[in-house]
């Protein structure tokens, strides 16, 4: 099966115009980059809707778009659990309960919040882990981009790697975080507009939602697992037992693992995400950022999951000539579902738009990683351990702006190196995702306790982070998903327990890590002395922070109103697609 | 900071809209081109949609500009 496209002049023209705008935005922002705060924190000046769309766009990287369309084909509407249970509640929680402390503490990063709330070593541990992981993630996303360009457009691997890195470097170097954020907003629109034709055409092809349900029924009921005919078009209906649905997880596993530990660990502690809300212009804007992002977020499944479900029908209808490319082991490569759909339906013109949307999603992921990396590097590592601030504020500002810019170059160069590393080890992506969930889950426990329990101490938090990570590592080493063929998937110490699917193992790793970290932090906090006075903790802990007064804000722009609307909308969607 | 992002978004989609509408119009009789999209002139429709999006963005930018002193 040939997965290569032939692009015509109009497709290239669309692509070139898009890149001209991307670089133009960076160029237009250049003259505002006067100090480190403008470059690394966007001067805390973003309107809520800009920060909100950037918030969602950073997460809408290409690995997400490609992965979720593939999951749509593999798991059907059950994939929406990653959105309606696995993201929205955590985003609402971040907005209402955590943003006041992140933003109000005047911390410039998540590691800096840890330093203010706990101590230096907790910050150091988090900052270094975050910096390393962010750069690796950026490299992997670049690798995926270059592979895609090679397979789909027939471009040279090395050339597309260097070219895309150069574009991201140019606009983040020129305009810093502001440039990354503004471009993320642009990317959000191009991704939606570029993928919309696929949704419309693919649904029309199968006769709308009803036609889709009808065409799926015989395909699904003939699968060897004996699923019910409407398994692919429902969300909660078949989660009573793990065997009845293709995810292989039952409702409480989805609820606790995905809906609580994994999603709160990701959305509430990942600086890459939180940084967008921190760039907002006021506390209200910062709280509204995740809520405004939540509204498009809950509709993204229709954009990327539904076409994936149609792909399952296409693949089972011989006349359509639709098939996924196969890997060396003869397995279909589900990540390529979206690309094969572009090829299936789009004529020259909108095809260029669709390919541009994919490119845009790659760049938003990469630029997000680079802009979060340079902030953590400059403030939490360089300013803290290498060259602290001096009395001369002007020369400091210039110096840290310079360091921030150098960190941007350094970040991109190391990302390129990481991309080549990824091309040598095929498993590096699985490996990194495993490490991410091991680091994030304990972090959520520690930050949550820090915000809501003033007794939590620095020594306890530090030990809690390490203990949570250690337990996650042990759990991963002692258990394995059935049919695992590499040690990256687990079981590298012993085979104590086998999970039916990998996802179940991931959920439980996170649950163990998070609870261990919480228990260790609580117990050690009670055994150690709180070194921070109540005065130092003001604005960092719930009980010591004055209540936010929203009375001056009109009721319809209040965060609580928005939060209720978001939760109401997501409940309606859940019921509609139950 | 500095720029109003609605302006570049509006400009870009206006350009895309004009480009694809024109392309769709001139290729409307090309049946082979629109075979994958089941005979629908998707370029024309997407182009018109983007044109509307672009113009709305520019109009919003114009309004927020005239509101500021």
Boltz contact constraints between the chains, C-beta under 6 A:
constraints:
  - contact:
      token1: [A, 10]
      token2: [B, 23]
      max_distance: 6.0
  - contact:
      token1: [A, 21]
      token2: [B, 8]
      max_distance: 6.0
  - contact:
      token1: [A, 21]
      token2: [B, 12]
      max_distance: 6.0
  - contact:
      token1: [A, 25]
      token2: [B, 8]
      max_distance: 6.0
  - contact:
      token1: [A, 28]
      token2: [B, 3]
      max_distance: 6.0
  - contact:
      token1: [A, 29]
      token2: [B, 2]
      max_distance: 6.0
  - contact:
      token1: [A, 32]
      token2: [B, 1]
      max_distance: 6.0
  - contact:
      token1: [A, 32]
      token2: [B, 2]
      max_distance: 6.0
  - contact:
      token1: [A, 43]
      token2: [B, 1]
      max_distance: 6.0
  - contact:
      token1: [A, 45]
      token2: [B, 1]
      max_distance: 6.0
  - contact:
      token1: [A, 50]
      token2: [B, 5]
      max_distance: 6.0
  - contact:
      token1: [A, 178]
      token2: [B, 1]
      max_distance: 6.0
  - contact:
      token1: [A, 182]
      token2: [B, 5]
      max_distance: 6.0
  - contact:
      token1: [A, 185]
      token2: [B, 5]
      max_distance: 6.0
  - contact:
      token1: [A, 186]
      token2: [B, 9]
      max_distance: 6.0
  - contact:
      token1: [A, 189]
      token2: [B, 9]
      max_distance: 6.0
  - contact:
      token1: [A, 197]
      token2: [B, 42]
      max_distance: 6.0
  - contact:
      token1: [A, 197]
      token2: [B, 46]
      max_distance: 6.0
  - contact:
      token1: [A, 201]
      token2: [B, 37]
      max_distance: 6.0
  - contact:
      token1: [A, 345]
      token2: [B, 36]
      max_distance: 6.0
  - contact:
      token1: [A, 345]
      token2: [B, 37]
      max_distance: 6.0
  - contact:
      token1: [A, 347]
      token2: [B, 33]
      max_distance: 6.0
  - contact:
      token1: [A, 347]
      token2: [B, 34]
      max_distance: 6.0
  - contact:
      token1: [A, 347]
      token2: [B, 36]
      max_distance: 6.0
  - contact:
      token1: [A, 347]
      token2: [B, 37]
      max_distance: 6.0
  - contact:
      token1: [A, 349]
      token2: [B, 20]
      max_distance: 6.0
  - contact:
      token1: [A, 349]
      token2: [B, 23]
      max_distance: 6.0
  - contact:
      token1: [A, 349]
      token2: [B, 43]
      max_distance: 6.0
  - contact:
      token1: [A, 350]
      token2: [B, 42]
      max_distance: 6.0
  - contact:
      token1: [A, 350]
      token2: [B, 43]
      max_distance: 6.0
  - contact:
      token1: [A, 350]
      token2: [B, 46]
      max_distance: 6.0
